[in-house]
């Protein structure tokens, strides 16, 4: 009878040891699965952030290009207007020079008539 109890106790210890090892293995598997799930979630979040930043960067690049295009167009328009203004001023200056020359000629003529 003691032998039977001792034998059953040995079987129970072996069963408990096996069960304990199985439980440890299951726990390790669960921890590994939890870690994988966390990493998967973090990777998904990082990908979403990367996609968002990529779209934002593309929008900024597009806005910068539009700004550069508009600036170039405005610069060209300003240069054209300055050339037109310079041309008009040159014509006016030439007309003024002619009038001054005519006035000086009239003055010289008037001075010459006064001395006679």
ChimeraX commands (.cxc) that place a marker at each C-alpha (Angstrom):
marker #1 position 0.00,0.00,0.00 radius 0.5
marker #1 position 2.81,2.43,0.80 radius 0.5
marker #1 position 4.36,1.40,-2.41 radius 0.5
marker #1 position 1.14,2.27,-4.25 radius 0.5
marker #1 position 0.90,5.66,-2.52 radius 0.5
marker #1 position 4.55,6.33,-3.27 radius 0.5
marker #1 position 4.00,5.30,-6.89 radius 0.5
marker #1 position 0.84,7.44,-7.22 radius 0.5
marker #1 position 2.67,10.35,-5.60 radius 0.5
marker #1 position 5.47,9.99,-8.19 radius 0.5
marker #1 position 2.93,9.96,-11.00 radius 0.5
marker #1 position 1.22,13.01,-9.53 radius 0.5
marker #1 position 4.56,14.87,-9.28 radius 0.5
marker #1 position 5.38,13.93,-12.87 radius 0.5
marker #1 position 1.95,15.05,-14.01 radius 0.5
marker #1 position 2.24,18.31,-12.08 radius 0.5
marker #1 position 5.72,18.91,-13.49 radius 0.5
marker #1 position 4.48,18.22,-17.01 radius 0.5
marker #1 position 1.47,20.45,-16.42 radius 0.5
marker #1 position 3.73,23.19,-14.99 radius 0.5
marker #1 position 6.03,22.98,-18.02 radius 0.5
marker #1 position 3.01,23.13,-20.31 radius 0.5
marker #1 position 1.69,26.13,-18.40 radius 0.5
marker #1 position 5.09,27.88,-18.64 radius 0.5
marker #1 position 5.21,27.17,-22.34 radius 0.5
marker #1 position 1.66,28.49,-22.79 radius 0.5
marker #1 position 2.53,31.59,-20.77 radius 0.5
marker #1 position 5.63,32.18,-22.91 radius 0.5
marker #1 position 3.52,31.73,-26.05 radius 0.5
marker #1 position 0.95,34.23,-24.75 radius 0.5
marker #1 position 3.68,36.75,-23.89 radius 0.5
marker #1 position 5.20,36.31,-27.32 radius 0.5
marker #1 position 1.78,36.77,-28.94 radius 0.5
marker #1 position 1.17,39.89,-26.83 radius 0.5
marker #1 position 4.55,41.28,-27.85 radius 0.5
marker #1 position 3.81,40.52,-31.51 radius 0.5
marker #1 position 0.41,42.23,-31.23 radius 0.5
marker #1 position 1.99,45.31,-29.63 radius 0.5
marker #1 position 4.70,45.47,-32.26 radius 0.5
marker #1 position 2.13,45.02,-35.01 radius 0.5
marker #1 position 0.07,47.86,-33.55 radius 0.5
marker #1 position 3.13,50.09,-33.22 radius 0.5
marker #1 position 4.16,49.32,-36.80 radius 0.5
marker #1 position 0.66,50.10,-38.03 radius 0.5
marker #1 position 0.71,53.40,-36.13 radius 0.5
marker #1 position 4.15,54.26,-37.50 radius 0.5
marker #1 position 2.98,53.48,-41.04 radius 0.5
marker #1 position -0.09,55.68,-40.60 radius 0.5
marker #1 position 2.09,58.52,-39.30 radius 0.5
marker #1 position 4.53,58.06,-42.18 radius 0.5
marker #1 position 1.69,58.15,-44.71 radius 0.5
marker #1 position 0.27,61.28,-43.08 radius 0.5
marker #1 position 3.66,63.01,-43.09 radius 0.5
marker #1 position 4.24,61.98,-46.70 radius 0.5
marker #1 position 0.92,63.52,-47.78 radius 0.5
marker #1 position 1.64,66.66,-45.74 radius 0.5
marker #1 position 5.10,66.95,-47.30 radius 0.5
marker #1 position 3.63,66.54,-50.78 radius 0.5
marker #1 position 1.12,69.31,-50.04 radius 0.5
marker #1 position 3.88,71.60,-48.76 radius 0.5
marker #1 position 5.99,70.88,-51.83 radius 0.5
marker #1 position 3.01,71.64,-54.05 radius 0.5
marker #1 position 2.35,74.90,-52.23 radius 0.5
marker #1 position 6.01,75.87,-52.46 radius 0.5
marker #1 position 6.02,75.16,-56.20 radius 0.5
marker #1 position 2.83,77.19,-56.68 radius 0.5
marker #1 position 4.38,80.04,-54.71 radius 0.5
marker #1 position 7.54,79.91,-56.82 radius 0.5
marker #1 position 5.50,79.89,-60.03 radius 0.5
marker #1 position 3.39,82.85,-58.89 radius 0.5
marker #1 position 6.49,84.77,-57.78 radius 0.5
marker #1 position 8.11,84.22,-61.17 radius 0.5
marker #1 position 4.96,85.34,-62.97 radius 0.5
marker #1 position 4.68,88.46,-60.79 radius 0.5
marker #1 position 8.37,89.25,-61.32 radius 0.5
marker #1 position 7.92,88.99,-65.09 radius 0.5
marker #1 position 4.85,91.23,-64.98 radius 0.5
marker #1 position 6.71,93.78,-62.84 radius 0.5
marker #1 position 9.65,93.80,-65.22 radius 0.5
marker #1 position 7.29,94.33,-68.18 radius 0.5
marker #1 position 5.56,97.20,-66.41 radius 0.5
marker #1 position 8.91,98.78,-65.50 radius 0.5
marker #1 position 10.02,98.61,-69.13 radius 0.5
marker #1 position 6.76,100.23,-70.23 radius 0.5
marker #1 position 7.16,102.97,-67.62 radius 0.5
marker #1 position 10.78,103.56,-68.63 radius 0.5
marker #1 position 9.71,103.83,-72.25 radius 0.5
marker #1 position 6.94,106.34,-71.43 radius 0.5
marker #1 position 9.34,108.36,-69.28 radius 0.5
marker #1 position 11.93,108.39,-72.06 radius 0.5
marker #1 position 9.33,109.74,-74.49 radius 0.5
marker #1 position 8.26,112.42,-71.99 radius 0.5
marker #1 position 11.87,113.34,-71.25 radius 0.5
marker #1 position 12.58,113.70,-74.93 radius 0.5
marker #1 position 9.50,115.93,-75.35 radius 0.5
marker #1 position 10.65,118.03,-72.37 radius 0.5
marker #1 position 14.12,118.37,-73.83 radius 0.5
marker #1 position 12.63,119.60,-77.11 radius 0.5
marker #1 position 10.49,122.13,-75.25 radius 0.5
marker #1 position 13.48,123.33,-73.20 radius 0.5
marker #1 position 15.51,123.73,-76.38 radius 0.5
marker #1 position 12.63,125.67,-77.97 radius 0.5
marker #1 position 12.28,127.83,-74.86 radius 0.5
marker #1 position 16.03,128.51,-74.79 radius 0.5
marker #1 position 15.94,129.41,-78.47 radius 0.5
marker #1 position 13.02,131.78,-77.82 radius 0.5
marker #1 position 14.92,133.29,-74.87 radius 0.5
marker #1 position 18.03,133.78,-76.99 radius 0.5
marker #1 position 15.91,135.36,-79.70 radius 0.5
marker #1 position 14.17,137.63,-77.18 radius 0.5
marker #1 position 17.52,138.60,-75.66 radius 0.5
marker #1 position 18.88,139.32,-79.09 radius 0.5
marker #1 position 15.87,141.50,-79.92 radius 0.5
marker #1 position 16.25,143.42,-76.66 radius 0.5
marker #1 position 19.83,144.28,-77.45 radius 0.5
marker #1 position 18.89,145.77,-80.80 radius 0.5
marker link #1:1,2 radius 0.2
marker link #1:2,3 radius 0.2
marker link #1:3,4 radius 0.2
marker link #1:4,5 radius 0.2
marker link #1:5,6 radius 0.2
marker link #1:6,7 radius 0.2
marker link #1:7,8 radius 0.2
marker link #1:8,9 radius 0.2
marker link #1:9,10 radius 0.2
marker link #1:10,11 radius 0.2
marker link #1:11,12 radius 0.2
marker link #1:12,13 radius 0.2
marker link #1:13,14 radius 0.2
marker link #1:14,15 radius 0.2
marker link #1:15,16 radius 0.2
marker link #1:16,17 radius 0.2
marker link #1:17,18 radius 0.2
marker link #1:18,19 radius 0.2
marker link #1:19,20 radius 0.2
marker link #1:20,21 radius 0.2
marker link #1:21,22 radius 0.2
marker link #1:22,23 radius 0.2
marker link #1:23,24 radius 0.2
marker link #1:24,25 radius 0.2
marker link #1:25,26 radius 0.2
marker link #1:26,27 radius 0.2
marker link #1:27,28 radius 0.2
marker link #1:28,29 radius 0.2
marker link #1:29,30 radius 0.2
marker link #1:30,31 radius 0.2
marker link #1:31,32 radius 0.2
marker link #1:32,33 radius 0.2
marker link #1:33,34 radius 0.2
marker link #1:34,35 radius 0.2
marker link #1:35,36 radius 0.2
marker link #1:36,37 radius 0.2
marker link #1:37,38 radius 0.2
marker link #1:38,39 radius 0.2
marker link #1:39,40 radius 0.2
marker link #1:40,41 radius 0.2
marker link #1:41,42 radius 0.2
marker link #1:42,43 radius 0.2
marker link #1:43,44 radius 0.2
marker link #1:44,45 radius 0.2
marker link #1:45,46 radius 0.2
marker link #1:46,47 radius 0.2
marker link #1:47,48 radius 0.2
marker link #1:48,49 radius 0.2
marker link #1:49,50 radius 0.2
marker link #1:50,51 radius 0.2
marker link #1:51,52 radius 0.2
marker link #1:52,53 radius 0.2
marker link #1:53,54 radius 0.2
marker link #1:54,55 radius 0.2
marker link #1:55,56 radius 0.2
marker link #1:56,57 radius 0.2
marker link #1:57,58 radius 0.2
marker link #1:58,59 radius 0.2
marker link #1:59,60 radius 0.2
marker link #1:60,61 radius 0.2
marker link #1:61,62 radius 0.2
marker link #1:62,63 radius 0.2
marker link #1:63,64 radius 0.2
marker link #1:64,65 radius 0.2
marker link #1:65,66 radius 0.2
marker link #1:66,67 radius 0.2
marker link #1:67,68 radius 0.2
marker link #1:68,69 radius 0.2
marker link #1:69,70 radius 0.2
marker link #1:70,71 radius 0.2
marker link #1:71,72 radius 0.2
marker link #1:72,73 radius 0.2
marker link #1:73,74 radius 0.2
marker link #1:74,75 radius 0.2
marker link #1:75,76 radius 0.2
marker link #1:76,77 radius 0.2
marker link #1:77,78 radius 0.2
marker link #1:78,79 radius 0.2
marker link #1:79,80 radius 0.2
marker link #1:80,81 radius 0.2
marker link #1:81,82 radius 0.2
marker link #1:82,83 radius 0.2
marker link #1:83,84 radius 0.2
marker link #1:84,85 radius 0.2
marker link #1:85,86 radius 0.2
marker link #1:86,87 radius 0.2
marker link #1:87,88 radius 0.2
marker link #1:88,89 radius 0.2
marker link #1:89,90 radius 0.2
marker link #1:90,91 radius 0.2
marker link #1:91,92 radius 0.2
marker link #1:92,93 radius 0.2
marker link #1:93,94 radius 0.2
marker link #1:94,95 radius 0.2
marker link #1:95,96 radius 0.2
marker link #1:96,97 radius 0.2
marker link #1:97,98 radius 0.2
marker link #1:98,99 radius 0.2
marker link #1:99,100 radius 0.2
marker link #1:100,101 radius 0.2
marker link #1:101,102 radius 0.2
marker link #1:102,103 radius 0.2
marker link #1:103,104 radius 0.2
marker link #1:104,105 radius 0.2
marker link #1:105,106 radius 0.2
marker link #1:106,107 radius 0.2
marker link #1:107,108 radius 0.2
marker link #1:108,109 radius 0.2
marker link #1:109,110 radius 0.2
marker link #1:110,111 radius 0.2
marker link #1:111,112 radius 0.2
marker link #1:112,113 radius 0.2
marker link #1:113,114 radius 0.2
marker link #1:114,115 radius 0.2
marker link #1:115,116 radius 0.2
view
